[in-house]
């Protein structure tokens, strides 16, 4: 496993992290097995994956609880835990973004309780509420950092204008945004900004929410309740064109003697400014495969060949 440091911090993280939205994320996925989820987190830590990513909205707190149960089995210095808040689910029928300072403080305290920790290493503002000034929300997170409740501040799902406003005082260490082989929109403005302003970029959805996992065909149909139905990559003609690209990428992976998921992760790690990737999963077998991506190196020629595939129909 290779390791790196989050920008503006002394936090050393594994290049391959673990996203845990499918660990107790019953509001996101159907028929999850909680023991499988805990086994996944435990296996990741045993394999040298030190960067664990969760959020209070995953399972409305259940993911944090399950992750916390596993973290108790390890020394505190053995892991870097990131969680996210700013979606108010006090009323379970009306989940909404909430960046008010008082709510963020409450959310941090509840996350600490569920994780059974005294502090979290990285805390993200998960979504903007488009009402609260970032000077107030990020200002409150800065105070929580001063109090030792969080060690670094991250933001997620922001536009470039919002990111600039949130980072007005240089408080932001990490930006988490969608980025993968099939969705490179972050390359236009977000990634250049983070490179120039010493902010780590952590992609979410590094495997395009399963499309780069190797298991989709043109006949695959998502369950009607699956949240991925709302993503354009899974819709209509774009879905067909995407799977054509996936077929070509599979051939590149085969020539590299690796898997498509690991090719996708290695490609992201080859992008300047990307410090780590956080693929998810439901069972421990997935992380056993993903950690191998840490050792894959793509040549200039291989990156060019991949780029030609990705640029088709664009």
Beta strands, then each sheet from edge to edge (+ up, - down):
strand 1: 3-5
strand 2: 12-14
strand 3: 18-19
strand 4: 51-53
strand 5: 80-85
strand 6: 87-88
strand 7: 96-97
strand 8: 120-125
strand 9: 150-156
strand 10: 172-178
strand 11: 200-204
strand 12: 274-277
sheet 1: 1+ 2-
sheet 2: 3+ 4+ 5+ 8+ 9+ 10+ 11+ 12+
sheet 3: 6+ 7-
end
